């Protein structure tokens, strides 16, 4: 699980360090196409254990659209507002929005603790977003990151429903990302895809597809089945920590005391939500 969080945490830095001049939605599309191919390769090694439970077609389309939205809006958020703010906002919004999606799709009412956890998380996001002054608050970037969290929430809730019915995790992830790759494919041509054939472009897409997508989700699914959900949430907090450190050290993003206070507040909100939910 720690390995998965570390893989996920390098996503924004890889984009900004590798191909910052390329359209973020084109990079997201290339990542999904590459990542889904590797996921199907990983899944093929477990084809004998695939079982007979399949995700319904409507759920598959909704789930694929959700993860496609997550990728496209997250990369756009990183491009617009920076790695630290985009990562913290998306990660903080995901558990809050998952409860809302679960209520709409599965009629699961949020627990009373959800309101406090959500308030803490929102406060943390505001602190991070206004760390350099209210005038520096990038509403567009934060909104895109929140949409990314919403897309991941859809993926999380719909996948959980099929996993509860007995669907195999890796095949489920591979088919979902396959649909997401199809949904995002037109965005690959927002500019000429020739950039993928350059050295930087090739290795950027390879890292994003193989490490941050395929390997990351394989490790995440492997760990999720073996540890409690509350502990999983704690370990996954290594993602914003990794992203923040890399943003500051490698990219040179300026982080002030309020930035770290906001990140800590979001982490506290996520921990509270995960622990109260598991109970």
Rosetta silent file (secondary structure, phi, psi, omega in degrees, C-alpha in Angstrom):
SEQUENCE: XXXXXXXXXXXXXXXXXXXXXXXXXXXXXXXXXXXXXXXXXXXXXXXXXXXXXXXXXXXXXXXXXXXXXXXXXXXXXXXXXXXXXXXXXXXXXXXXXXXXXXXXXXXXXXXXXXXXXXXXXXXXXXXXXXXXXXXXXXXXXXXXXXXXXXXXXXXXXXXXXXXXXXXXXXXXXXXXXXXXXXXXXXXXXXXXXXXXXXXXXXXXXXXXXXXXXXXXXXXXXXXXXXXXXXXXXXXXXXXXXXXXXXXXXXXXXXXXXXXXXXXXXXXXXXXXXXXXXXX
SCORE:     score description
SCORE:     0.000 S_00000001
   1 L     0.000  -41.516  175.934    0.000    0.000    0.000 S_00000001
   2 H   -61.037  -39.342  178.467    2.872    2.385    0.778 S_00000001
   3 H   -61.497  -39.768  178.504    4.350    1.492   -2.612 S_00000001
   4 H   -63.243  -45.842 -179.310    1.073    2.419   -4.304 S_00000001
   5 H   -62.328  -39.858  178.360    0.928    5.771   -2.525 S_00000001
   6 H   -65.613  -39.704  176.904    4.518    6.549   -3.521 S_00000001
   7 H   -61.982  -49.065 -179.734    3.743    5.649   -7.152 S_00000001
   8 H   -60.600  -37.245 -174.865    0.655    7.878   -7.185 S_00000001
   9 H   -66.974  -16.656 -179.771    2.579   10.710   -5.536 S_00000001
  10 L   -89.776   -1.389 -173.092    4.999   11.051   -8.462 S_00000001
  11 H   -59.765  -57.132 -176.388    2.233   11.725  -11.011 S_00000001
  12 H   -62.347  -40.622 -179.966    2.143   15.524  -10.963 S_00000001
  13 H   -64.168  -40.490  178.614    5.918   15.906  -10.790 S_00000001
  14 H   -60.398  -44.070  178.618    6.375   13.562  -13.756 S_00000001
  15 H   -61.432  -50.512 -175.344    3.969   15.642  -15.828 S_00000001
  16 H   -70.964  -32.953 -178.872    5.556   18.981  -14.915 S_00000001
  17 H   -80.752  -36.560 -174.514    9.135   17.744  -15.154 S_00000001
  18 H   -82.707  -58.196 -174.954    8.721   15.703  -18.330 S_00000001
  19 L  -136.112   63.466 -177.100    6.369   17.541  -20.692 S_00000001
  20 L   -65.116  -21.707 -177.342    5.149   20.791  -19.081 S_00000001
  21 L   -86.647   -7.014 -178.149    4.540   22.370  -22.478 S_00000001
  22 L   -89.150  144.767  178.814    2.140   19.618  -23.632 S_00000001
  23 L   -52.232  128.504 -177.767   -1.622   19.937  -23.177 S_00000001
  24 H   -60.915  -33.005  179.476   -2.502   18.310  -19.805 S_00000001
  25 H   -72.304  -30.596  175.829   -5.508   16.487  -21.262 S_00000001
  26 H   -67.106  -40.903  177.685   -3.306   15.014  -24.008 S_00000001
  27 H   -64.349  -42.316  179.257   -0.879   13.756  -21.343 S_00000001
  28 H   -61.911  -42.759  179.209   -3.785   12.313  -19.329 S_00000001
  29 H   -63.109  -44.710  178.971   -5.133   10.500  -22.392 S_00000001
  30 H   -62.314  -38.872  178.417   -1.715    9.044  -23.226 S_00000001
  31 H   -62.207  -44.427 -178.503   -1.344    7.896  -19.615 S_00000001
  32 H   -64.961  -41.233 -179.889   -4.707    6.113  -19.677 S_00000001
  33 H   -64.333  -47.910  179.395   -3.969    4.359  -22.968 S_00000001
  34 H   -65.319  -45.271 -178.421   -0.531    3.200  -21.799 S_00000001
  35 H   -63.061  -41.107 -179.474   -1.763    2.325  -18.308 S_00000001
  36 H   -66.424  -35.578  177.953   -4.726    0.273  -19.519 S_00000001
  37 H   -62.796  -46.012  178.826   -2.475   -1.755  -21.816 S_00000001
  38 H   -67.519  -35.953  178.033   -0.164   -2.675  -18.941 S_00000001
  39 H   -63.108  -39.790  177.517   -3.141   -3.406  -16.652 S_00000001
  40 H   -66.597  -34.318  176.327   -4.490   -5.896  -19.192 S_00000001
  41 H   -64.862  -47.118  178.060   -1.045   -7.501  -19.342 S_00000001
  42 H   -61.074  -42.208 -178.223   -0.976   -7.825  -15.540 S_00000001
  43 H   -65.551  -31.307 -178.260   -4.563   -9.122  -15.546 S_00000001
  44 H   -63.773  -26.241  177.670   -3.735  -11.779  -18.151 S_00000001
  45 L   -71.986  -14.783  179.306   -1.452  -13.493  -15.630 S_00000001
  46 L  -116.671   24.372 -176.179   -4.506  -14.013  -13.424 S_00000001
  47 H   -64.283  -26.645  179.452   -6.967  -15.006  -16.134 S_00000001
  48 H   -70.063  -23.774 -179.914   -7.486  -18.437  -14.546 S_00000001
  49 H  -102.084   20.889 -174.714   -8.812  -16.742  -11.412 S_00000001
  50 L   -67.369  -33.221  179.332  -11.040  -14.331  -13.258 S_00000001
  51 L    78.880 -170.499 -175.539  -14.255  -15.952  -12.052 S_00000001
  52 L  -114.307   -4.099 -179.115  -17.744  -15.493  -13.491 S_00000001
  53 L   -85.008  127.283  179.307  -18.817  -12.204  -11.917 S_00000001
  54 L  -122.852  148.982  174.266  -18.716   -9.253  -14.334 S_00000001
  55 L   -70.340  131.754  176.766  -19.451   -5.599  -13.814 S_00000001
  56 L   -55.322  148.260 -174.894  -22.775   -4.654  -15.511 S_00000001
  57 H   -57.264  -43.800 -179.623  -22.266   -2.728  -18.753 S_00000001
  58 H   -62.178  -43.923  177.900  -23.891    0.466  -17.449 S_00000001
  59 H   -61.992  -39.367 -179.797  -21.713    0.379  -14.322 S_00000001
  60 H   -62.636  -43.041  179.764  -18.629   -0.227  -16.465 S_00000001
  61 H   -66.002  -44.692  179.927  -19.382    2.814  -18.634 S_00000001
  62 H   -63.638  -43.774 -179.405  -20.113    5.015  -15.601 S_00000001
  63 H   -64.900  -43.833  178.348  -16.993    3.785  -13.798 S_00000001
  64 H   -64.364  -39.546  177.097  -14.793    4.284  -16.865 S_00000001
  65 H   -64.353  -37.142  179.134  -16.198    7.776  -17.398 S_00000001
  66 H   -64.082  -47.609 -178.908  -15.459    8.555  -13.749 S_00000001
  67 H   -70.966  -30.098  174.814  -11.821    7.510  -13.887 S_00000001
  68 H   -65.296  -43.234  176.368  -11.470    9.274  -17.243 S_00000001
  69 H   -60.279  -42.306 -179.542  -12.821   12.480  -15.659 S_00000001
  70 H   -58.214  -48.737 -177.128  -10.405   12.042  -12.777 S_00000001
  71 H   -65.286  -47.718 -175.578   -7.354   11.799  -15.046 S_00000001
  72 H   -64.522  -44.065 -177.446   -8.296   14.640  -17.390 S_00000001
  73 H   -76.956  -31.860  179.636   -9.238   17.119  -14.667 S_00000001
  74 H   -66.091  -46.996  179.501   -6.363   16.210  -12.330 S_00000001
  75 H   -64.009  -35.564  177.015   -3.681   16.868  -14.937 S_00000001
  76 H   -67.147  -37.606  178.866   -5.450   20.104  -15.865 S_00000001
  77 H   -65.717  -42.565  177.826   -5.537   21.098  -12.179 S_00000001
  78 H   -60.164  -42.810 -179.998   -1.798   20.439  -11.789 S_00000001
  79 H   -64.793  -33.704 -173.843   -1.133   22.567  -14.864 S_00000001
  80 H   -86.245  -43.347 -170.816   -3.361   25.363  -13.528 S_00000001
  81 H  -122.678   -2.997  178.465   -2.655   25.556   -9.803 S_00000001
  82 L   103.167  164.348 -173.039    0.426   23.424   -9.092 S_00000001
  83 H   -70.277  -48.976 -173.569    1.158   19.936   -7.826 S_00000001
  84 H   -62.111  -50.660 -177.793    0.664   20.383   -4.078 S_00000001
  85 H   -64.648  -43.701 -178.674   -2.701   22.168   -4.212 S_00000001
  86 H   -62.805  -45.006 -177.888   -4.084   19.896   -6.946 S_00000001
  87 H   -66.608  -46.901 -178.271   -3.050   16.682   -5.177 S_00000001
  88 H   -64.790  -41.221 -179.370   -4.251   17.721   -1.725 S_00000001
  89 H   -66.569  -46.556 -179.657   -7.575   19.033   -3.053 S_00000001
  90 H   -63.101  -45.358 -179.096   -8.316   15.965   -5.172 S_00000001
  91 H   -67.366  -37.860  179.405   -7.341   13.547   -2.409 S_00000001
  92 H   -70.589  -34.250 -178.149   -9.261   15.513    0.201 S_00000001
  93 H   -75.685  -28.085 -173.239  -12.404   15.790   -1.919 S_00000001
  94 H   -57.910  -51.902 -179.147  -12.543   12.081   -2.840 S_00000001
  95 H   -65.991  -34.970  177.694  -13.782   10.585    0.495 S_00000001
  96 H   -64.212  -48.434 -178.334  -16.296   13.411    0.990 S_00000001
  97 H   -72.113  -26.813  176.518  -17.713   13.058   -2.505 S_00000001
  98 H   -60.430  -38.582  178.900  -17.663    9.242   -2.273 S_00000001
  99 H   -64.909  -38.375  178.864  -20.262    9.493    0.486 S_00000001
 100 H   -68.992  -41.890  178.500  -22.468   11.670   -1.734 S_00000001
 101 H   -64.362  -40.752  178.487  -22.108    9.337   -4.709 S_00000001
 102 H   -63.256  -35.138  178.203  -22.901    6.341   -2.492 S_00000001
 103 H   -67.810  -42.661 -178.620  -26.037    8.126   -1.287 S_00000001
 104 H   -70.016  -44.647 -174.179  -27.228    8.869   -4.830 S_00000001
 105 H   -87.130  -32.625 -172.163  -26.403    5.467   -6.334 S_00000001
 106 H  -124.520    4.685  178.873  -26.822    3.122   -3.374 S_00000001
 107 L    57.211   33.218  175.200  -28.968    5.103   -0.913 S_00000001
 108 L   -90.147  112.535 -177.685  -26.263    4.894    1.760 S_00000001
 109 L   -74.862  134.239  177.263  -26.850    7.812    4.116 S_00000001
 110 L   -62.369  143.364  175.813  -23.692    9.584    5.327 S_00000001
 111 L   -71.930  161.416 -179.620  -22.956    9.162    9.016 S_00000001
 112 H   -59.424  -33.616 -179.158  -23.134   12.201   11.294 S_00000001
 113 H   -65.029  -20.416 -178.838  -19.355   12.147   11.567 S_00000001
 114 H   -60.304  -37.879 -176.866  -19.174   12.777    7.797 S_00000001
 115 H   -65.332  -43.539  178.833  -20.205   16.411    8.254 S_00000001
 116 H   -67.980  -45.306  178.256  -17.410   17.195   10.696 S_00000001
 117 H   -58.953  -40.538  178.802  -14.836   15.289    8.636 S_00000001
 118 H   -66.183  -41.542  179.247  -15.951   17.134    5.517 S_00000001
 119 H   -62.497  -41.938  178.540  -15.753   20.514    7.263 S_00000001
 120 H   -62.726  -44.163 -178.838  -12.197   19.773    8.443 S_00000001
 121 H   -63.732  -44.357  179.780  -11.157   18.685    4.944 S_00000001
 122 H   -62.750  -40.777  177.184  -12.657   21.782    3.280 S_00000001
 123 H   -59.009  -43.243  179.064  -10.886   24.008    5.806 S_00000001
 124 H   -62.892  -41.044  179.251   -7.595   22.320    4.922 S_00000001
 125 H   -63.781  -41.739  178.499   -8.167   22.804    1.191 S_00000001
 126 H   -63.580  -41.110  179.257   -8.934   26.517    1.746 S_00000001
 127 H   -61.758  -44.086  179.629   -5.754   26.898    3.830 S_00000001
 128 H   -66.103  -44.350 -176.084   -3.614   25.317    1.104 S_00000001
 129 H   -68.085  -25.522 -178.397   -5.292   27.281   -1.680 S_00000001
 130 L  -110.153   19.046 -176.059   -4.868   30.654    0.057 S_00000001
 131 L   -59.003  -30.565 -179.587   -1.398   30.033    1.502 S_00000001
 132 L  -103.911   22.637  179.589    0.075   32.867   -0.593 S_00000001
 133 L   108.849  151.886 -178.853   -2.855   35.215    0.010 S_00000001
 134 H   -61.710  -35.418 -179.064   -6.523   35.272   -0.932 S_00000001
 135 H   -63.275  -24.247 -178.146   -5.691   37.001   -4.212 S_00000001
 136 H   -86.800   -3.160 -178.210   -3.586   33.988   -5.207 S_00000001
 137 L   -63.835  120.651 -177.474   -6.496   31.571   -4.773 S_00000001
 138 L   -97.583   91.665 -175.586   -6.922   29.777   -8.105 S_00000001
 139 H   -61.287  -39.279 -179.626  -10.637   28.965   -8.218 S_00000001
 140 H   -63.796  -46.653 -179.005  -10.368   27.248  -11.597 S_00000001
 141 H   -64.197  -42.666  179.277   -7.526   24.985  -10.508 S_00000001
 142 H   -66.019  -39.859  178.334   -9.189   24.046   -7.218 S_00000001
 143 H   -63.354  -41.180  177.732  -12.493   23.365   -9.015 S_00000001
 144 H   -63.491  -40.934  178.735  -10.709   21.090  -11.504 S_00000001
 145 H   -65.558  -38.967  176.912   -9.028   19.225   -8.631 S_00000001
 146 H   -64.525  -38.680  175.609  -12.409   18.832   -6.883 S_00000001
 147 H   -63.226  -36.419  176.147  -13.843   17.430  -10.130 S_00000001
 148 H   -61.965  -42.989  176.509  -10.941   14.980  -10.171 S_00000001
 149 H   -61.794  -37.352  178.154  -11.939   13.905   -6.666 S_00000001
 150 H   -65.770  -42.341  177.767  -15.525   13.495   -7.861 S_00000001
 151 H   -61.708  -41.924  177.907  -14.405   11.301  -10.766 S_00000001
 152 H   -67.409  -33.826  178.196  -12.392    9.113   -8.400 S_00000001
 153 H   -62.604  -41.449  177.430  -15.383    8.944   -6.036 S_00000001
 154 H   -61.804  -47.532  178.151  -17.531    7.525   -8.852 S_00000001
 155 H   -57.522  -45.346 -176.754  -14.829    4.960   -9.653 S_00000001
 156 H   -63.119  -49.621 -175.048  -14.484    4.031   -5.985 S_00000001
 157 H   -69.321  -46.143 -176.921  -18.199    3.565   -5.233 S_00000001
 158 H   -68.656  -39.539  176.784  -19.167    1.730   -8.428 S_00000001
 159 H   -63.765  -40.696 -178.957  -16.115   -0.556   -8.270 S_00000001
 160 H   -60.310  -36.445  179.490  -16.831   -1.339   -4.632 S_00000001
 161 H   -64.850  -41.471  178.920  -20.305   -2.499   -5.579 S_00000001
 162 H   -73.705  -36.657  176.999  -18.974   -4.984   -8.130 S_00000001
 163 H   -62.658  -35.888  178.636  -16.143   -6.157   -5.860 S_00000001
 164 H   -65.787  -25.410  179.094  -18.739   -6.908   -3.174 S_00000001
 165 L   -84.982   -8.369  176.537  -20.494   -9.177   -5.673 S_00000001
 166 L   110.499   11.789  179.336  -17.284  -11.141   -6.248 S_00000001
 167 L   -69.632  147.161  179.855  -15.662   -9.513   -9.285 S_00000001
 168 L   -76.472  133.184 -171.126  -11.901   -9.992   -9.598 S_00000001
 169 H   -61.943  -48.063 -174.928  -10.070   -6.799   -8.687 S_00000001
 170 H   -67.823  -43.596  178.025   -7.370   -6.663  -11.386 S_00000001
 171 H   -64.134  -38.120  178.202   -9.691   -7.535  -14.278 S_00000001
 172 H   -62.186  -44.543  179.309  -12.198   -5.020  -12.957 S_00000001
 173 H   -65.714  -42.818 -178.353   -9.536   -2.313  -12.852 S_00000001
 174 H   -63.013  -46.468 -178.896   -8.193   -3.214  -16.302 S_00000001
 175 H   -67.299  -37.010  178.150  -11.603   -3.113  -18.011 S_00000001
 176 H   -63.683  -45.139  179.139  -12.522    0.125  -16.256 S_00000001
 177 H   -69.578  -28.447  175.133   -9.306    1.808  -17.371 S_00000001
 178 H   -62.866  -43.984  176.583   -9.854    0.398  -20.849 S_00000001
 179 H   -64.439  -42.590  179.337  -13.185    2.242  -21.049 S_00000001
 180 H   -60.729  -38.136  178.280  -11.544    5.368  -19.609 S_00000001
 181 H   -63.621  -39.814  177.592   -8.860    5.176  -22.320 S_00000001
 182 H   -66.250  -41.513 -179.827  -11.572    5.059  -25.004 S_00000001
 183 H   -63.099  -40.234 -175.290  -13.428    7.982  -23.424 S_00000001
 184 H   -87.986   -8.092 -173.441  -10.287   10.112  -23.254 S_00000001
 185 H   -53.077  -43.496 -179.695   -8.843    9.079  -26.635 S_00000001
 186 H   -59.485  -27.473 -178.343  -10.089   12.167  -28.572 S_00000001
 187 H   -70.994  -16.160  177.999   -8.214   14.412  -26.106 S_00000001
 188 H   -62.907  -24.141 -174.641   -4.935   12.882  -27.270 S_00000001
 189 H  -103.142   21.412  172.678   -5.299   14.978  -30.436 S_00000001
 190 L   -65.187  -20.818  166.726   -5.726   18.364  -28.760 S_00000001
 191 L  -149.345  166.299 -174.697   -2.269   18.805  -30.221 S_00000001
 192 L   -55.929  126.178 -178.709   -0.140   16.658  -32.482 S_00000001
 193 H   -73.981    9.597  179.070    0.696   13.382  -30.649 S_00000001
 194 H   -59.036  -25.703 -178.026    4.176   13.424  -32.219 S_00000001
 195 H   -58.633  -25.703 -179.260    5.466   14.559  -28.791 S_00000001
 196 H   -66.249  -26.090 -177.654    5.055   10.967  -27.556 S_00000001
 197 H   -83.472   -6.868  175.486    7.824    9.882  -29.940 S_00000001
 198 L   -77.347  162.343 -178.467   10.348   12.264  -28.371 S_00000001
 199 H   -60.716  -49.010  179.754   12.665   10.911  -25.665 S_00000001
 200 H   -63.660  -43.936 -178.606   11.059   12.974  -22.888 S_00000001
 201 H   -62.787  -44.008 -178.347    7.559   12.282  -24.130 S_00000001
 202 H   -62.627  -49.331 -176.717    8.107    8.523  -24.416 S_00000001
 203 H   -72.311  -28.271  174.937    9.621    8.072  -20.960 S_00000001
 204 H   -65.319  -49.207  179.476    7.040   10.395  -19.375 S_00000001
 205 H   -64.757  -38.733  179.429    4.150    8.358  -20.778 S_00000001
 206 H   -62.616  -45.236  179.839    5.915    5.110  -19.913 S_00000001
 207 H   -65.421  -45.878 -179.347    6.392    6.160  -16.278 S_00000001
 208 H   -63.239  -39.374 -178.091    2.851    7.504  -15.981 S_00000001
 209 H   -78.322  -45.528 -175.358    1.340    4.411  -17.573 S_00000001
 210 H   -80.010  -48.505 -172.069    3.505    1.671  -16.078 S_00000001
 211 H   -88.032  -57.798 -173.252    4.415    3.009  -12.624 S_00000001
 212 H   -75.652  -18.761  178.854    1.809    5.557  -11.539 S_00000001
 213 H  -107.039  -68.552 -173.117   -1.140    3.723  -13.109 S_00000001
 214 H   -64.564  -59.891 -178.416   -0.561   -0.005  -13.635 S_00000001
 215 H   -62.571  -41.186 -179.248    1.902   -0.802  -10.849 S_00000001
 216 H   -59.439  -47.149 -177.672    0.267    1.721   -8.511 S_00000001
 217 H   -74.892  -31.822  175.208   -3.225    0.252   -8.829 S_00000001
 218 H   -62.995  -46.398  178.106   -1.995   -3.352   -8.695 S_00000001
 219 H   -65.035  -39.123 -179.683   -0.203   -2.601   -5.397 S_00000001
 220 H   -62.612  -47.395  179.704   -3.210   -0.645   -4.119 S_00000001
 221 H   -64.801  -39.441  179.681   -5.629   -3.515   -4.803 S_00000001
 222 H   -61.844  -44.633 -179.025   -3.182   -6.035   -3.326 S_00000001
 223 H   -73.000  -35.903 -176.552   -2.872   -4.014   -0.110 S_00000001
 224 H   -61.937  -29.680 -179.010   -6.545   -3.108    0.137 S_00000001
 225 L   -82.370   -6.967 -172.172   -7.504   -6.772    0.433 S_00000001
 226 L  -120.485   -8.791  176.644   -5.014   -7.392    3.247 S_00000001
 227 L  -131.076  162.731 -179.094   -5.300   -4.458    5.640 S_00000001
 228 L   -67.864  151.860 -176.419   -8.169   -2.608    7.295 S_00000001
 229 H   -62.041  -35.634  179.875   -9.691    0.322    5.432 S_00000001
 230 H   -65.387  -40.346  177.620   -8.758    2.786    8.189 S_00000001
 231 H   -68.849  -36.426  178.336   -5.095    1.721    7.990 S_00000001
 232 H   -60.343  -44.238  179.260   -5.259    1.856    4.203 S_00000001
 233 H   -62.305  -38.677  179.096   -6.392    5.478    4.351 S_00000001
 234 H   -63.141  -45.907 -178.158   -3.538    6.276    6.731 S_00000001
 235 H   -66.688  -38.293 -177.937   -0.935    4.711    4.448 S_00000001
 236 H   -66.524  -17.170  175.783   -2.345    6.380    1.316 S_00000001
 237 L   -64.021  -10.280  173.388   -1.666    9.750    2.965 S_00000001
 238 H   -65.266  -20.209 -179.867    1.901    9.121    1.804 S_00000001
 239 H   -64.323  -55.684  178.575    0.667   10.277   -1.618 S_00000001
 240 H   -64.648  -30.516  177.072    0.227   13.991   -0.823 S_00000001
 241 H   -63.636  -45.885  178.373    3.392   13.860    1.293 S_00000001
 242 H   -62.673  -46.144 -178.349    5.349   12.459   -1.663 S_00000001
 243 H   -62.027  -41.588 -178.716    3.752   14.910   -4.088 S_00000001
 244 H   -66.486  -45.341  179.768    4.467   17.888   -1.815 S_00000001
 245 H   -62.302  -45.487  179.979    8.105   16.973   -1.218 S_00000001
 246 H   -65.648  -38.663  179.680    8.735   16.393   -4.915 S_00000001
 247 H   -61.998  -40.028 -178.213    6.931   19.620   -5.844 S_00000001
 248 H   -76.056  -44.036 -172.935    9.138   21.612   -3.482 S_00000001
 249 H   -81.894  -45.418 -173.521   12.467   19.869   -4.110 S_00000001
 250 H   -88.079  -48.319 -175.846   12.273   18.926   -7.807 S_00000001
 251 H   -86.803  -28.807  179.711    9.896   21.474   -9.343 S_00000001
 252 L    90.178   22.323  176.066   10.632   24.330   -6.946 S_00000001
 253 L   -65.562  135.113 -178.088    7.072   25.106   -5.845 S_00000001
 254 L   -85.980  118.707  177.959    7.168   27.567   -2.948 S_00000001
 255 L  -115.122  132.197  179.866    5.412   26.220    0.135 S_00000001
 256 L  -108.307  179.188 -177.691    4.901   28.324    3.261 S_00000001
 257 H   -56.110  -41.144 -179.292    3.842   27.430    6.794 S_00000001
 258 H   -63.853  -31.550  177.362    0.149   27.782    5.930 S_00000001
 259 H   -60.666  -47.487 -179.390    0.612   25.286    3.084 S_00000001
 260 H   -68.341  -34.214  176.077    1.830   22.636    5.498 S_00000001
 261 H   -63.773  -41.034  178.633   -0.924   23.518    7.988 S_00000001
 262 H   -65.584  -42.766  178.674   -3.500   23.010    5.244 S_00000001
 263 H   -62.417  -42.796  178.611   -2.017   19.686    4.181 S_00000001
 264 H   -64.210  -37.432  179.255   -2.018   18.505    7.801 S_00000001
 265 H   -66.599  -42.527  176.730   -5.657   19.620    8.203 S_00000001
 266 H   -61.979  -42.724  178.289   -6.740   17.709    5.089 S_00000001
 267 H   -60.277  -41.449  178.600   -4.887   14.638    6.363 S_00000001
 268 H   -62.463  -42.468  178.700   -6.691   14.973    9.707 S_00000001
 269 H   -63.258  -42.000  179.336  -10.059   15.176    7.938 S_00000001
 270 H   -65.389  -43.600  178.995   -9.338   12.081    5.842 S_00000001
 271 H   -61.492  -43.010  179.864   -8.158   10.128    8.883 S_00000001
 272 H   -62.816  -46.355  179.874  -11.269   11.121   10.834 S_00000001
 273 H   -61.815  -43.971 -176.159  -13.580   10.131    7.995 S_00000001
 274 H   -68.345  -41.590 -177.680  -11.849    6.790    7.398 S_00000001
 275 H   -71.293  -39.408  178.585  -11.699    5.776   11.052 S_00000001
 276 H   -67.943  -36.958  178.753  -15.302    6.752   11.808 S_00000001
 277 H   -65.971  -43.282 -178.396  -16.489    4.929    8.679 S_00000001
 278 H   -64.236  -30.853  178.220  -14.592    1.738    9.551 S_00000001
 279 L   -73.152    0.000    0.000  -16.195    1.735   12.999 S_00000001
